[in-house]
Amino acid sequence: MLGEELHLPLQGVSINLRGSMKCIVPVEKVEVLNNGRVIMTVPLSDAGRTASFDQQIDVKRSGWYTLRAYTTRPVHPLDVNYAFAETSPIYVYCGDRPIRSAEDAAYFVKWIDAISRMADSDTGWRSTKEKTHVLGQFEEARQIYVERGKETD
């Protein structure tokens, strides 16, 4: 189920991955993602309003899986530039190996560096103590992501 954790043996196994989508408007794409990367495009039916899959996949490392559906243009009657939906992840653990991504860790280090520079140059701090405390928290978070980047397979 969405949001749940699945614990597998360290070497991984083959699992049955299945899902479905229904929408009031036609969508252009339905995809299955593993750790943010598309691993499967799901065929659409009913003029793009439904999709389903039931697929056996090999899982060899810890990660997360989601299903997303979207359009790239406005679709009536929605009052948005495009329709987009993505499920909550299902977390899959192989043995005691954590879910790690060097690419994701690098993204967050870069993001923390950017917000740290903005915070450091901001003139609206109530005190030097407050500024030092917040910048220290950013640095602490940065170090966590640096370490997580080193933990990847």
N, C-alpha and C positions, 0 to 999 in steps of 0.2 A: 504494500500500500504506500501511497505517497507520504513522504516524510519519515518513513520507517528505515530501520537499519537491517541489512542482511549480512550475516556473518558466515563466511566461507572458509574452507581450509586454506592454509598458507599458499599452496600451489594453485589455488583457484579451481574452478569447475565450469562446466557448461550449464547455463541457466536458461529458463524460458522467460523471455521478456515480451509482455503484451500490453496493449493499450488501445484506446480509441478516442475519437474526437467528434463532436457534433457542434455545428455553429449555425446561427440564423442567417449568416451571409456566406457566400462562397469564399473560401480561402485559397491562396495560391500554393502554399507549401505547408507540409506537416513533416517535422523532423524529430528524430531521436538523437539526443546529445549525450555524450559521455565526457565528463570533465570539461564541458563547454565546446567540445568538438562534435560536429555532425557525424554520426556513424551510420545513419540510415535515413533515407527519404521515404516516407510512407505514401503509398498510392492513395489518391483521392477518389471518392465516389459521390454519387448524388449531386452532380454539378459542383463539386468542391465543398459540399457542406458536411460531409462525413469522411472519416478515415479510420481504419483499424489495422492492427498488425498482431501477429503472434509469431515470434522469431526466436530461435535458439541462438544464443551467443556464448562465446568463450570469454570468461572473465579471469584474468591472470594477475590483476593488480587492483588495489583499493581505488574507489572512485565514486562518482555520483552520476545518476542518470535522470534526464528530464525529457518531456515531450513538449514541443512547441508548435504553434500554428500561427500563420500570419499572412497578411497581404502586403503589397508594396505601394498601394494606392488607396484612396478613399473608396468605401463601399457603402452604398445606400442600404439601410437607413441610418448607419452609424455616422455620428458627427465628429469624426476624427480623421487624421491624415492617412491612417492605416490601422488595420485591426491586428492585434497581437495578443497572444496568450501563451503562458508557459506554466507547466505544473511545478509544484514543489518537487525537490529532488527525492530520489530513493538513494540512500547511502549504502554502498557495498564495501565490506571490509574483507580482505584476504589475510587470514591469520590476524596478527596484531599490528600489521603495517598500516600506518595512518594514511589518510588521503592527502597527497601532496602534489603540487605542480610547480616546477621551477618558473614557468612562464607567469602563472598567477602570482607567485611570491614576488617576482621582479616587478610586475605591474603595481602591487601594493607598496613596495619600497619606493618606486618612482612617485606614486601618488602621495605618500606620506612626506617625501622630500618636498614636493610642490606645496602642500598645505603648511608644512613647517616654515618654508620661506615666506609664504603669505602671512602667517601668524607672527613671525618674527618681525616683519616690517610694519605690522599694524600698530597704529598709535592709540588705539582705544582701550588698552589694558588698564585695569583699575590700580594695579601695582606691579612692581617688578617681581614680587613673589608669585603672583598669579601667572604672569607670563612664563616665568621659569618653570613653574609646576606643569603648565600645559605643554610647553616645549619638551619637557622631560617625559611626559606621557607619550608624545609623538615618537620620541627617540626609543622608548621602551617598546612600542608597537613595531617600529622599524626593525629593531633587533630580532623580534620574534619572526618577522617575515624573512629576514636574512637567513636565520637558522632553518626555517621551513624550506627555503630554496635549496639548502644543502642536503635536506633529507629525502629528496626525490630519487626515484629509481633511475 
